[in-house]
Amino acid sequence: MASLKDIRTRIDSVKTTRQVTSAMKMVSAAKLKKAQDDIVKIRPYAEKLNDIIYDIISSLEEGHQLKLTEERDLEKVLIVMITSNRGLCGAFNSNVSKEVNKLLNTDFSDLHQQSKVDVMSIGKQGEKLLKTAGTLCAISNNAVYSDIAFHNVELISDQIIIDFLNKKYDKVILVYNEFVNAAVQNVSAKQFLPIELPKIDVNQTSDYIYEPSMNAVLEDIVPKSLKTMFFSSILESIASEHGARMTSMHKATDNASELISDLELSYNKARQGAITNEILEIVGGAEALSQ
């Protein structure tokens, strides 16, 4: 049985841990609020861009093919894995890593065995987890988290678009955590390129007037929509990370409080037992002297 000093030391240690996890929870809650605001701002813009693109596609002449919507035989695939640079956020990173491994071993297993699937990491934690599973990332863009701004993220999406147009990759998949709320994040694997278009209603009428021309607008707006989608995915991942960390630290704080209660109960029992033994020794000594 642990001594009273050992139990006191452990109680102090757990209390210190609880202070740390509680502070991390509050920091994540503050960051989550900003991240949620960023998502709320960008979602309507991204949705409107897509609406315009779909409207233009529905108005194009039959047989007109966009380069960024071109379906090709798969020779090489790029998987973009978006995780975080920091840990202590529960299963946030491991869930994304599992989804990437699932894609490598099921959907693209043949290409993966032929080394025709590249993985780009955005986030150190995902890269570490994938390396542990035996897969090395061909490209790392972990430094982007040092300054999350559209112009920095745009550089990455621009290069991906160029690689697709140059036929370096025939398909690009984004794997990341989609933000639902602070407690729920859903792993999403979305096709980034080629662009997946919905079925077009041939009877749909356009509500837009295009200047200088429909094709000119399309050439400008489609890459912009892709860049916005890529940036939005990173913002979703950031919000999910803060939500996951806040939830994880909340649980850790609660667990620490429960552990402290259990330790204090053990301490009181041990202390009571020690006092009882001392009383018994005094009584025993007094009886011995009286005889």
Backbone as CSV, one residue per row, in Angstrom:
resi,resn,N_x,N_y,N_z,CA_x,CA_y,CA_z,C_x,C_y,C_z
1,MET,0.843,-1.198,0.000,0.000,0.000,0.000,0.880,1.250,0.000
2,ALA,0.498,2.263,-0.818,1.284,3.480,-0.925,1.253,4.265,0.376
3,SER,2.362,4.927,0.682,2.439,5.738,1.895,1.664,7.028,1.715
4,LEU,1.400,7.711,2.827,0.675,8.986,2.761,1.432,10.008,1.922
5,LYS,2.752,10.018,2.052,3.566,10.956,1.279,3.449,10.682,-0.221
6,ASP,3.467,9.405,-0.606,3.342,9.032,-2.021,1.994,9.474,-2.587
7,ILE,0.931,9.284,-1.799,-0.407,9.663,-2.266,-0.504,11.181,-2.410
8,ARG,0.045,11.931,-1.428,0.028,13.398,-1.502,0.781,13.889,-2.732
9,THR,1.929,13.270,-2.991,2.737,13.648,-4.163,1.955,13.410,-5.454
10,ARG,1.258,12.278,-5.500,0.481,11.962,-6.708,-0.702,12.914,-6.862
11,ILE,-1.343,13.273,-5.776,-2.457,14.228,-5.837,-1.977,15.572,-6.394
12,ASP,-0.841,16.045,-5.888,-0.279,17.325,-6.375,0.059,17.241,-7.862
13,SER,0.588,16.085,-8.277,0.954,15.895,-9.684,-0.279,15.931,-10.587
14,VAL,-1.337,15.250,-10.178,-2.565,15.210,-10.977,-3.233,16.591,-11.012
15,LYS,-3.158,17.324,-9.898,-3.722,18.683,-9.871,-2.995,19.599,-10.858
16,THR,-1.683,19.449,-10.941,-0.902,20.237,-11.901,-1.311,19.891,-13.331
17,THR,-1.478,18.588,-13.588,-1.929,18.145,-14.922,-3.310,18.702,-15.241
18,ARG,-4.188,18.708,-14.251,-5.537,19.233,-14.469,-5.511,20.714,-14.829
19,GLN,-4.611,21.469,-14.206,-4.476,22.893,-14.536,-4.049,23.084,-15.986
20,VAL,-3.119,22.222,-16.420,-2.627,22.319,-17.808,-3.735,21.983,-18.804
21,THR,-4.424,20.862,-18.569,-5.487,20.454,-19.505,-6.641,21.447,-19.515
22,SER,-6.947,22.038,-18.370,-8.007,23.037,-18.300,-7.626,24.288,-19.085
23,ALA,-6.356,24.696,-18.972,-5.879,25.865,-19.716,-5.903,25.601,-21.221
24,MET,-5.470,24.387,-21.625,-5.478,24.026,-23.044,-6.898,23.991,-23.596
25,LYS,-7.834,23.546,-22.768,-9.241,23.527,-23.174,-9.743,24.935,-23.457
26,MET,-9.420,25.884,-22.586,-9.871,27.260,-22.770,-9.226,27.909,-23.990
27,VAL,-7.946,27.628,-24.200,-7.250,28.170,-25.381,-7.883,27.634,-26.665
28,SER,-8.151,26.321,-26.704,-8.766,25.702,-27.881,-10.171,26.251,-28.129
29,ALA,-10.909,26.521,-27.045,-12.258,27.077,-27.178,-12.212,28.451,-27.830
30,ALA,-11.227,29.268,-27.432,-11.080,30.606,-28.022,-10.690,30.520,-29.497
31,LYS,-9.764,29.607,-29.817,-9.331,29.440,-31.209,-10.452,28.849,-32.062
32,LEU,-11.257,27.979,-31.455,-12.370,27.368,-32.181,-13.369,28.425,-32.644
33,LYS,-13.637,29.417,-31.785,-14.588,30.472,-32.136,-14.133,31.204,-33.393
34,LYS,-12.851,31.554,-33.467,-12.319,32.239,-34.648,-12.372,31.335,-35.877
35,ALA,-12.013,30.063,-35.690,-12.017,29.118,-36.810,-13.437,28.923,-37.346
36,GLN,-14.427,28.858,-36.460,-15.818,28.732,-36.885,-16.257,29.957,-37.682
37,ASP,-15.840,31.130,-37.233,-16.179,32.364,-37.951,-15.597,32.347,-39.363
38,ASP,-14.367,31.847,-39.495,-13.728,31.764,-40.819,-14.513,30.839,-41.751
39,ILE,-14.986,29.718,-41.216,-15.756,28.764,-42.022,-17.084,29.377,-42.460
40,VAL,-17.756,30.038,-41.520,-19.050,30.661,-41.813,-18.911,31.708,-42.921
41,LYS,-17.777,32.397,-42.937,-17.555,33.442,-43.944,-17.282,32.858,-45.328
42,ILE,-16.524,31.758,-45.378,-16.095,31.250,-46.685,-17.114,30.317,-47.336
43,ARG,-17.949,29.650,-46.559,-18.893,28.679,-47.126,-19.839,29.289,-48.149
44,PRO,-20.512,30.428,-47.856,-21.427,31.009,-48.863,-20.706,31.406,-50.146
45,TYR,-19.481,31.921,-50.015,-18.698,32.322,-51.186,-18.377,31.111,-52.053
46,ALA,-17.919,30.019,-51.413,-17.584,28.800,-52.155,-18.821,28.207,-52.830
47,GLU,-19.938,28.208,-52.127,-21.183,27.660,-52.695,-21.657,28.474,-53.893
48,LYS,-21.535,29.798,-53.810,-21.966,30.655,-54.908,-21.078,30.473,-56.132
49,LEU,-19.777,30.316,-55.893,-18.861,30.048,-57.007,-19.255,28.763,-57.729
50,ASN,-19.563,27.732,-56.971,-19.967,26.461,-57.575,-21.263,26.601,-58.356
51,ASP,-22.214,27.366,-57.816,-23.488,27.589,-58.520,-23.252,28.234,-59.875
52,ILE,-22.350,29.211,-59.905,-22.052,29.908,-61.171,-21.410,28.949,-62.166
53,ILE,-20.469,28.122,-61.658,-19.803,27.154,-62.549,-20.813,26.182,-63.140
54,TYR,-21.702,25.651,-62.310,-22.694,24.700,-62.790,-23.638,25.354,-63.786
55,ASP,-23.934,26.624,-63.557,-24.796,27.350,-64.487,-24.112,27.505,-65.846
56,ILE,-22.827,27.818,-65.821,-22.080,27.967,-67.073,-22.000,26.640,-67.812
57,ILE,-21.703,25.572,-67.071,-21.588,24.245,-67.690,-22.894,23.859,-68.377
58,SER,-24.006,24.180,-67.742,-25.306,23.831,-68.322,-25.587,24.606,-69.600
59,SER,-24.879,25.741,-69.782,-25.116,26.575,-70.954,-24.101,26.339,-72.065
60,LEU,-23.081,25.521,-71.801,-22.060,25.262,-72.820,-22.612,24.388,-73.942
61,GLU,-22.008,24.547,-75.073,-22.417,23.723,-76.214,-22.052,22.270,-75.946
62,GLU,-22.870,21.382,-76.491,-22.645,19.945,-76.299,-21.297,19.541,-76.877
63,GLY,-20.559,18.745,-76.106,-19.253,18.279,-76.566,-18.102,19.134,-76.077
64,HIS,-18.401,20.294,-75.497,-17.356,21.160,-74.976,-16.774,20.550,-73.701
65,GLN,-15.464,20.355,-73.684,-14.799,19.668,-72.566,-13.870,20.633,-71.842
66,LEU,-14.005,20.690,-70.535,-13.094,21.483,-69.718,-11.909,20.615,-69.311
67,LYS,-10.705,21.188,-69.372,-9.509,20.416,-69.042,-9.527,19.917,-67.594
68,LEU,-10.075,20.744,-66.702,-10.074,20.383,-65.293,-11.193,19.413,-64.922
69,THR,-12.047,19.082,-65.887,-13.090,18.077,-65.645,-12.802,16.787,-66.418
70,GLU,-11.660,16.734,-67.065,-11.323,15.601,-67.932,-11.059,14.328,-67.128
71,GLU,-11.835,13.310,-67.397,-11.642,11.991,-66.774,-10.626,11.210,-67.601
72,ARG,-9.553,10.752,-66.946,-8.500,10.025,-67.653,-8.277,8.661,-67.013
73,ASP,-7.663,7.757,-67.769,-7.253,6.480,-67.185,-6.220,6.759,-66.097
74,LEU,-6.366,6.086,-64.982,-5.508,6.371,-63.840,-4.111,5.785,-64.032
75,GLU,-3.158,6.688,-64.177,-1.754,6.287,-64.232,-1.044,6.656,-62.938
76,LYS,-1.447,7.798,-62.363,-0.853,8.219,-61.092,-1.860,9.069,-60.316
77,VAL,-1.874,8.865,-58.997,-2.859,9.518,-58.127,-2.130,10.279,-57.020
78,LEU,-2.696,11.411,-56.635,-2.172,12.179,-55.509,-3.230,12.234,-54.408
79,ILE,-2.836,11.869,-53.199,-3.717,11.984,-52.033,-3.168,13.083,-51.132
80,VAL,-3.976,14.101,-50.894,-3.575,15.209,-50.017,-4.160,14.952,-48.636
81,MET,-3.290,14.722,-47.653,-3.704,14.396,-46.292,-3.553,15.631,-45.412
82,ILE,-4.680,16.136,-44.906,-4.665,17.351,-44.081,-4.876,16.966,-42.622
83,THR,-3.831,17.139,-41.807,-3.933,16.857,-40.368,-3.444,18.097,-39.612
84,SER,-2.802,17.903,-38.462,-2.321,19.041,-37.671,-0.837,18.882,-37.377
85,ASN,-0.219,19.978,-36.971,1.187,19.923,-36.571,1.355,19.515,-35.109
86,ARG,0.261,19.622,-34.343,0.315,19.318,-32.912,-0.623,18.169,-32.574
87,GLY,-0.315,17.502,-31.466,-1.134,16.387,-31.018,-2.095,16.793,-29.915
88,LEU,-2.375,15.856,-29.006,-3.295,16.073,-27.886,-4.684,16.504,-28.347
89,CYS,-5.157,15.856,-29.416,-6.499,16.178,-29.924,-7.270,14.894,-30.229
90,GLY,-7.090,13.896,-29.367,-7.851,12.661,-29.514,-7.509,11.907,-30.787
91,ALA,-8.555,11.422,-31.455,-8.372,10.609,-32.669,-8.392,11.450,-33.938
92,PHE,-8.259,12.759,-33.790,-8.342,13.686,-34.930,-7.379,13.294,-36.059
93,ASN,-6.122,13.113,-35.726,-5.108,12.801,-36.743,-5.148,11.339,-37.176
94,SER,-5.352,10.438,-36.221,-5.327,9.007,-36.549,-6.486,8.627,-37.477
95,ASN,-7.635,9.296,-37.341,-8.767,8.995,-38.223,-8.450,9.324,-39.682
96,VAL,-7.766,10.446,-39.891,-7.372,10.827,-41.260,-6.344,9.839,-41.796
97,SER,-5.372,9.474,-40.952,-4.345,8.514,-41.359,-4.959,7.171,-41.740
98,LYS,-5.960,6.727,-40.964,-6.643,5.466,-41.269,-7.358,5.533,-42.611
99,GLU,-7.979,6.676,-42.897,-8.690,6.833,-44.169,-7.719,6.811,-45.344
100,VAL,-6.556,7.443,-45.169,-5.532,7.428,-46.225,-5.031,6.009,-46.452
101,ASN,-4.766,5.280,-45.369,-4.324,3.884,-45.499,-5.385,3.018,-46.172
102,LYS,-6.650,3.322,-45.881,-7.748,2.592,-46.517,-7.751,2.833,-48.029
103,LEU,-7.558,4.076,-48.431,-7.503,4.398,-49.863,-6.325,3.701,-50.536
104,LEU,-5.176,3.703,-49.848,-3.968,3.091,-50.422,-4.117,1.582,-50.563
105,ASN,-4.804,0.955,-49.616,-4.864,-0.515,-49.582,-6.127,-1.097,-50.200
106,THR,-7.082,-0.257,-50.556,-8.320,-0.756,-51.179,-8.577,-0.085,-52.519
107,ASP,-8.953,1.177,-52.487,-9.331,1.885,-53.717,-8.197,1.951,-54.741
108,PHE,-6.966,2.217,-54.242,-5.835,2.369,-55.168,-4.740,1.359,-54.860
109,SER,-5.125,0.164,-54.448,-4.139,-0.841,-54.020,-3.186,-1.239,-55.149
110,ASP,-3.725,-1.434,-56.353,-2.871,-1.833,-57.487,-1.854,-0.742,-57.820
111,LEU,-2.331,0.503,-57.882,-1.425,1.613,-58.177,-0.425,1.814,-57.050
112,HIS,-0.862,1.598,-55.817,0.028,1.770,-54.668,1.157,0.746,-54.692
113,GLN,0.838,-0.468,-55.076,1.862,-1.512,-55.160,2.878,-1.195,-56.256
114,GLN,2.443,-0.431,-57.248,3.340,-0.037,-58.334,4.008,1.317,-58.064
115,SER,3.828,1.835,-56.841,4.386,3.142,-56.446,3.878,4.270,-57.330
116,LYS,2.593,4.194,-57.669,1.988,5.222,-58.512,0.963,6.068,-57.751
117,VAL,1.081,6.037,-56.423,0.233,6.893,-55.586,1.146,7.724,-54.688
118,ASP,1.090,9.036,-54.848,1.853,9.942,-53.998,0.951,10.496,-52.900
119,VAL,1.534,10.704,-51.731,0.788,11.314,-50.617,1.450,12.637,-50.262
120,MET,0.650,13.695,-50.252,1.119,15.005,-49.803,0.601,15.239,-48.395
121,SER,1.502,15.576,-47.481,1.080,15.827,-46.098,0.999,17.321,-45.838
122,ILE,-0.096,17.725,-45.214,-0.223,19.074,-44.660,-0.512,18.843,-43.180
123,GLY,0.537,18.868,-42.370,0.413,18.530,-40.950,1.411,17.449,-40.561
124,LYS,2.258,17.746,-39.567,3.326,16.819,-39.157,2.787,15.523,-38.556
125,GLN,1.676,15.617,-37.827,1.174,14.444,-37.115,0.726,13.343,-38.078
126,GLY,0.042,13.731,-39.150,-0.387,12.743,-40.136,0.789,12.085,-40.820
127,GLU,1.815,12.881,-41.111,3.011,12.350,-41.750,3.693,11.317,-40.848
128,LYS,3.754,11.604,-39.537,4.357,10.666,-38.589,3.571,9.362,-38.530
129,LEU,2.240,9.487,-38.470,1.393,8.290,-38.374,1.512,7.430,-39.632
130,LEU,1.583,8.090,-40.777,1.695,7.345,-42.037,3.055,6.658,-42.141
131,LYS,4.093,7.333,-41.650,5.436,6.750,-41.656,5.480,5.521,-40.757
132,THR,4.784,5.601,-39.611,4.714,4.452,-38.691,4.040,3.268,-39.361
133,ALA,3.056,3.556,-40.248,2.339,2.488,-40.954,3.121,1.969,-42.154
134,GLY,4.280,2.594,-42.436,5.141,2.097,-43.513,5.033,2.845,-44.820
135,THR,4.393,4.027,-44.812,4.250,4.813,-46.040,4.902,6.173,-45.856
136,LEU,5.781,6.536,-46.766,6.444,7.833,-46.709,5.694,8.837,-47.588
137,CYS,5.578,10.057,-47.103,4.927,11.118,-47.871,5.896,11.648,-48.929
138,ALA,5.417,11.739,-50.159,6.265,12.227,-51.241,6.458,13.733,-51.163
139,ILE,5.461,14.437,-50.635,5.501,15.903,-50.554,5.039,16.335,-49.170
140,SER,5.731,17.320,-48.577,5.337,17.845,-47.267,5.153,19.356,-47.363
141,ASN,4.011,19.821,-46.879,3.741,21.254,-46.818,3.279,21.624,-45.408
142,ASN,4.029,21.156,-44.413,3.639,21.352,-43.022,3.825,22.787,-42.548
143,ALA,4.679,23.543,-43.222,4.987,24.904,-42.778,3.839,25.874,-43.044
144,VAL,2.840,25.443,-43.809,1.742,26.348,-44.156,0.976,26.801,-42.921
145,TYR,1.012,26.004,-41.836,0.282,26.364,-40.615,0.904,27.540,-39.877
146,SER,2.136,27.900,-40.219,2.777,29.041,-39.557,2.100,30.351,-39.943
147,ASP,1.441,30.372,-41.095,0.708,31.567,-41.528,-0.440,31.134,-42.440
148,ILE,-1.600,30.886,-41.827,-2.756,30.442,-42.605,-3.386,31.653,-43.296
149,ALA,-3.055,31.813,-44.540,-3.625,32.889,-45.355,-3.895,32.329,-46.745
150,PHE,-4.881,32.916,-47.428,-5.275,32.383,-48.730,-4.106,32.362,-49.714
151,HIS,-3.294,33.426,-49.711,-2.208,33.497,-50.705,-1.148,32.421,-50.463
152,ASN,-0.975,31.991,-49.203,-0.021,30.906,-48.921,-0.575,29.550,-49.343
153,VAL,-1.842,29.309,-49.022,-2.481,28.044,-49.404,-2.641,27.966,-50.918
154,GLU,-2.856,29.119,-51.551,-3.040,29.178,-53.001,-1.830,28.618,-53.747
155,LEU,-0.639,28.828,-53.201,0.579,28.315,-53.842,0.538,26.790,-53.964
156,ILE,0.012,26.138,-52.935,-0.079,24.668,-52.953,-1.112,24.213,-53.971
157,SER,-2.310,24.823,-53.926,-3.372,24.411,-54.859,-2.997,24.725,-56.299
158,ASP,-2.282,25.831,-56.516,-1.821,26.169,-57.872,-0.931,25.065,-58.434
159,GLN,0.003,24.581,-57.600,0.923,23.542,-58.052,0.185,22.241,-58.350
160,ILE,-0.821,21.925,-57.534,-1.606,20.708,-57.763,-2.362,20.810,-59.090
161,ILE,-2.948,21.970,-59.357,-3.680,22.181,-60.619,-2.739,22.060,-61.813
162,ILE,-1.536,22.654,-61.695,-0.547,22.580,-62.785,-0.137,21.126,-63.024
163,ASP,0.088,20.384,-61.935,0.486,18.967,-62.074,-0.617,18.152,-62.749
164,PHE,-1.874,18.473,-62.457,-2.982,17.757,-63.097,-3.053,18.102,-64.584
165,LEU,-2.934,19.373,-64.914,-2.995,19.795,-66.324,-1.826,19.228,-67.122
166,ASN,-0.672,19.072,-66.464,0.509,18.493,-67.132,0.499,16.966,-67.116
167,LYS,-0.610,16.396,-66.587,-0.821,14.951,-66.543,0.192,14.214,-65.662
168,LYS,0.731,14.945,-64.692,1.574,14.271,-63.696,0.689,13.400,-62.815
169,TYR,-0.513,13.902,-62.506,-1.510,13.152,-61.752,-2.817,13.132,-62.525
170,ASP,-3.495,11.993,-62.466,-4.771,11.851,-63.167,-5.963,12.000,-62.220
171,LYS,-5.689,11.955,-60.922,-6.747,12.156,-59.932,-6.100,12.678,-58.653
172,VAL,-6.817,13.618,-58.002,-6.341,14.181,-56.735,-7.470,14.064,-55.714
173,ILE,-7.141,13.489,-54.553,-8.124,13.287,-53.489,-7.698,14.082,-52.253
174,LEU,-8.645,14.797,-51.656,-8.403,15.496,-50.392,-8.979,14.666,-49.247
175,VAL,-8.172,14.413,-48.225,-8.638,13.688,-47.043,-8.430,14.593,-45.832
176,TYR,-9.515,14.908,-45.143,-9.431,15.831,-44.006,-10.644,15.646,-43.108
177,ASN,-10.605,16.295,-41.955,-11.731,16.277,-41.030,-12.672,17.426,-41.346
178,GLU,-13.924,17.084,-41.592,-14.945,18.097,-41.883,-15.610,18.502,-40.566
179,PHE,-15.673,19.791,-40.321,-16.203,20.283,-39.050,-17.723,20.204,-39.023
180,VAL,-18.260,19.578,-37.976,-19.708,19.533,-37.733,-20.035,20.395,-36.519
181,ASN,-19.418,20.054,-35.398,-19.489,20.878,-34.200,-18.277,20.552,-33.336
182,ALA,-18.208,21.147,-32.149,-17.020,20.982,-31.306,-16.754,19.527,-30.939
183,ALA,-17.812,18.732,-30.870,-17.656,17.336,-30.440,-17.614,16.348,-31.601
184,VAL,-17.996,16.791,-32.798,-18.117,15.871,-33.938,-17.316,16.401,-35.127
185,GLN,-16.431,15.544,-35.637,-15.678,15.834,-36.864,-15.741,14.593,-37.748
186,ASN,-16.169,14.762,-38.963,-16.305,13.629,-39.878,-15.152,13.610,-40.874
187,VAL,-14.498,12.456,-40.988,-13.423,12.327,-41.973,-14.028,12.316,-43.373
188,SER,-13.508,13.177,-44.226,-14.035,13.313,-45.581,-12.935,13.025,-46.598
189,ALA,-13.253,12.233,-47.610,-12.334,11.976,-48.724,-13.020,12.472,-49.994
190,LYS,-12.647,13.659,-50.444,-13.308,14.285,-51.590,-12.383,14.344,-52.797
191,GLN,-12.990,14.153,-53.960,-12.222,14.271,-55.201,-12.026,15.748,-55.514
192,PHE,-10.776,16.137,-55.604,-10.424,17.523,-55.914,-10.319,17.733,-57.423
193,LEU,-9.624,16.816,-58.070,-9.477,16.840,-59.529,-9.556,15.409,-60.056
194,PRO,-10.149,15.196,-61.232,-10.899,16.179,-62.017,-12.172,16.626,-61.297
195,ILE,-12.668,17.807,-61.646,-13.852,18.350,-61.000,-15.054,17.470,-61.312
196,GLU,-15.759,17.080,-60.256,-16.981,16.298,-60.426,-18.156,17.254,-60.564
197,LEU,-18.840,17.163,-61.678,-19.978,18.057,-61.932,-21.294,17.296,-61.763
198,PRO,-22.313,17.969,-61.252,-23.613,17.313,-61.106,-24.289,17.140,-62.456
199,LYS,-25.321,16.332,-62.481,-26.075,16.172,-63.711,-26.744,17.501,-64.069
200,ILE,-26.606,17.862,-65.310,-27.107,19.162,-65.756,-28.520,19.032,-66.311
201,ASP,-29.382,19.937,-65.903,-30.743,20.014,-66.432,-30.716,20.799,-67.736
202,VAL,-31.013,20.122,-68.828,-30.932,20.770,-70.146,-31.952,21.886,-70.290
203,ASN,-33.003,21.852,-69.499,-34.041,22.889,-69.579,-33.761,24.061,-68.650
204,GLN,-32.638,24.006,-67.942,-32.311,25.068,-66.993,-31.956,26.338,-67.741
205,THR,-32.447,27.455,-67.285,-32.149,28.746,-67.909,-31.170,29.513,-67.038
206,SER,-30.278,30.258,-67.687,-29.249,30.996,-66.966,-29.781,32.330,-66.476
207,ASP,-29.384,32.691,-65.246,-29.768,33.984,-64.680,-28.615,34.974,-64.736
208,TYR,-27.542,34.609,-65.454,-26.358,35.458,-65.473,-26.085,35.990,-66.880
209,ILE,-25.445,37.145,-66.933,-24.931,37.718,-68.171,-23.414,37.707,-68.045
210,TYR,-22.716,37.083,-68.993,-21.278,36.881,-68.890,-20.518,37.857,-69.775
211,GLU,-19.556,38.554,-69.169,-18.681,39.477,-69.880,-17.238,39.187,-69.488
212,PRO,-16.288,39.121,-70.428,-16.444,39.366,-71.870,-17.093,38.203,-72.616
213,SER,-16.935,36.972,-72.082,-17.575,35.816,-72.700,-17.699,34.712,-71.664
214,MET,-18.531,33.739,-71.984,-18.742,32.636,-71.067,-17.462,31.839,-70.851
215,ASN,-16.726,31.557,-71.928,-15.487,30.783,-71.827,-14.430,31.512,-71.004
216,ALA,-14.348,32.847,-71.200,-13.357,33.636,-70.457,-13.664,33.612,-68.964
217,VAL,-14.937,33.730,-68.639,-15.348,33.682,-67.235,-15.053,32.313,-66.646
218,LEU,-15.326,31.284,-67.436,-15.121,29.911,-66.975,-13.645,29.635,-66.691
219,GLU,-12.767,30.082,-67.586,-11.327,29.869,-67.420,-10.797,30.549,-66.160
220,ASP,-11.434,31.646,-65.777,-10.992,32.370,-64.587,-11.617,31.820,-63.314
221,ILE,-12.868,31.448,-63.387,-13.606,31.118,-62.159,-13.407,29.671,-61.697
222,VAL,-13.145,28.751,-62.632,-12.959,27.350,-62.230,-11.712,27.167,-61.361
223,PRO,-10.535,27.688,-61.774,-9.376,27.579,-60.873,-9.602,28.295,-59.538
224,LYS,-10.311,29.421,-59.580,-10.588,30.154,-58.342,-11.471,29.324,-57.411
225,SER,-12.421,28.614,-57.999,-13.285,27.748,-57.197,-12.486,26.618,-56.558
226,LEU,-11.547,26.045,-57.291,-10.707,24.977,-56.757,-9.824,25.476,-55.614
227,LYS,-9.256,26.654,-55.801,-8.414,27.232,-54.745,-9.240,27.508,-53.487
228,THR,-10.460,27.991,-53.695,-11.346,28.261,-52.565,-11.718,26.969,-51.855
229,MET,-11.976,25.920,-52.632,-12.312,24.610,-52.059,-11.146,24.076,-51.230
230,PHE,-9.931,24.247,-51.739,-8.740,23.760,-51.036,-8.543,24.534,-49.736
231,PHE,-8.671,25.848,-49.807,-8.521,26.694,-48.623,-9.606,26.380,-47.595
232,SER,-10.819,26.159,-48.092,-11.939,25.827,-47.212,-11.692,24.509,-46.487
233,SER,-11.098,23.537,-47.176,-10.800,22.233,-46.566,-9.811,22.383,-45.409
234,ILE,-8.819,23.253,-45.593,-7.839,23.481,-44.520,-8.494,24.193,-43.343
235,LEU,-9.377,25.167,-43.633,-10.094,25.854,-42.554,-10.999,24.883,-41.792
236,GLU,-11.642,23.972,-42.522,-12.482,22.948,-41.875,-11.630,22.082,-40.948
237,SER,-10.431,21.722,-41.416,-9.542,20.878,-40.635,-9.070,21.611,-39.375
238,ILE,-8.769,22.894,-39.516,-8.301,23.678,-38.368,-9.397,23.769,-37.308
239,ALA,-10.622,24.068,-37.746,-11.743,24.149,-36.802,-11.973,22.794,-36.131
240,SER,-11.866,21.723,-36.909,-12.034,20.378,-36.359,-10.954,20.059,-35.329
241,GLU,-9.724,20.495,-35.631,-8.611,20.261,-34.702,-8.882,20.931,-33.355
242,HIS,-9.286,22.200,-33.378,-9.540,22.918,-32.133,-10.727,22.311,-31.382
243,GLY,-11.745,21.891,-32.134,-12.890,21.239,-31.502,-12.502,19.922,-30.855
244,ALA,-11.701,19.137,-31.579,-11.256,17.843,-31.059,-10.359,18.026,-29.834
245,ARG,-9.470,19.025,-29.892,-8.577,19.258,-28.747,-9.358,19.769,-27.543
246,MET,-10.323,20.650,-27.781,-11.132,21.163,-26.678,-11.893,20.022,-25.998
247,THR,-12.492,19.150,-26.814,-13.228,17.999,-26.265,-12.302,17.052,-25.531
248,SER,-11.138,16.798,-26.120,-10.165,15.886,-25.514,-9.655,16.433,-24.184
249,MET,-9.347,17.727,-24.144,-8.857,18.332,-22.902,-9.954,18.430,-21.842
250,HIS,-11.191,18.609,-22.301,-12.325,18.617,-21.360,-12.453,17.252,-20.675
251,LYS,-12.345,16.189,-21.472,-12.414,14.835,-20.910,-11.232,14.563,-19.988
252,ALA,-10.044,15.044,-20.401,-8.846,14.838,-19.576,-8.977,15.565,-18.238
253,THR,-9.550,16.771,-18.269,-9.754,17.536,-17.033,-10.736,16.827,-16.111
254,ASP,-11.832,16.324,-16.692,-12.818,15.580,-15.894,-12.203,14.317,-15.295
255,ASN,-11.412,13.614,-16.094,-10.761,12.392,-15.607,-9.777,12.697,-14.477
256,ALA,-9.069,13.826,-14.615,-8.131,14.222,-13.563,-8.875,14.536,-12.266
257,SER,-10.030,15.203,-12.391,-10.834,15.521,-11.198,-11.318,14.242,-10.512
258,GLU,-11.749,13.266,-11.309,-12.195,11.991,-10.745,-11.036,11.262,-10.058
259,LEU,-9.872,11.309,-10.698,-8.700,10.647,-10.129,-8.290,11.313,-8.811
260,ILE,-8.359,12.644,-8.766,-8.021,13.363,-7.529,-8.982,12.971,-6.412
261,SER,-10.278,12.860,-6.752,-11.268,12.443,-5.735,-10.955,11.053,-5.200
262,ASP,-10.609,10.137,-6.112,-10.259,8.768,-5.686,-9.003,8.755,-4.823
263,LEU,-7.998,9.560,-5.217,-6.751,9.612,-4.455,-6.969,10.237,-3.075
264,GLU,-7.809,11.280,-3.029,-8.100,11.908,-1.741,-8.841,10.944,-0.813
265,LEU,-9.728,10.139,-1.391,-10.427,9.131,-0.594,-9.431,8.098,-0.061
266,SER,-8.509,7.653,-0.933,-7.480,6.694,-0.510,-6.586,7.311,0.568
267,TYR,-6.268,8.600,0.390,-5.423,9.299,1.366,-6.110,9.358,2.730
268,ASN,-7.403,9.717,2.703,-8.149,9.813,3.970,-8.270,8.458,4.662
269,LYS,-8.490,7.408,3.864,-8.569,6.061,4.437,-7.240,5.658,5.053
270,ALA,-6.153,5.941,4.302,-4.822,5.583,4.812,-4.494,6.380,6.081
271,ARG,-4.857,7.672,6.061,-4.605,8.533,7.218,-5.410,8.053,8.436
272,GLN,-6.682,7.697,8.171,-7.537,7.194,9.251,-6.972,5.885,9.818
273,GLY,-6.487,5.038,8.904,-5.892,3.770,9.342,-4.653,4.004,10.186
274,ALA,-3.831,5.000,9.769,-2.609,5.304,10.520,-2.945,5.830,11.916
275,ILE,-3.967,6.702,12.002,-4.387,7.254,13.296,-4.923,6.140,14.204
276,THR,-5.716,5.249,13.615,-6.260,4.121,14.385,-5.147,3.248,14.933
277,ASN,-4.131,2.983,14.123,-2.991,2.167,14.578,-2.248,2.852,15.720
278,GLU,-2.093,4.176,15.610,-1.404,4.908,16.667,-2.193,4.839,17.986
279,ILE,-3.535,4.986,17.883,-4.381,4.896,19.078,-4.275,3.521,19.721
280,LEU,-4.300,2.486,18.862,-4.184,1.122,19.374,-2.851,0.907,20.065
281,GLU,-1.796,1.500,19.507,-0.471,1.355,20.118,-0.424,2.057,21.472
282,ILE,-1.046,3.253,21.556,-1.072,3.995,22.826,-1.862,3.233,23.884
283,VAL,-3.038,2.736,23.453,-3.888,1.964,24.396,-3.169,0.719,24.855
284,GLY,-2.532,0.023,23.887,-1.785,-1.188,24.229,-0.650,-0.892,25.198
285,GLY,0.063,0.237,24.953,1.144,0.636,25.846,0.657,0.981,27.237
286,ALA,-0.495,1.682,27.295,-1.073,2.066,28.601,-1.488,0.827,29.389
287,GLU,-2.084,-0.129,28.705,-2.504,-1.367,29.378,-1.289,-2.135,29.905
288,ALA,-0.213,-2.136,29.122,0.991,-2.849,29.539,1.596,-2.226,30.787
289,LEU,1.555,-0.884,30.866,2.123,-0.190,32.046,1.266,-0.381,33.277
290,SER,-0.055,-0.532,33.089,-0.965,-0.674,34.240,-0.889,-2.062,34.855
291,GLN,-0.339,-3.017,34.157,-0.281,-4.382,34.695,0.911,-4.559,35.642
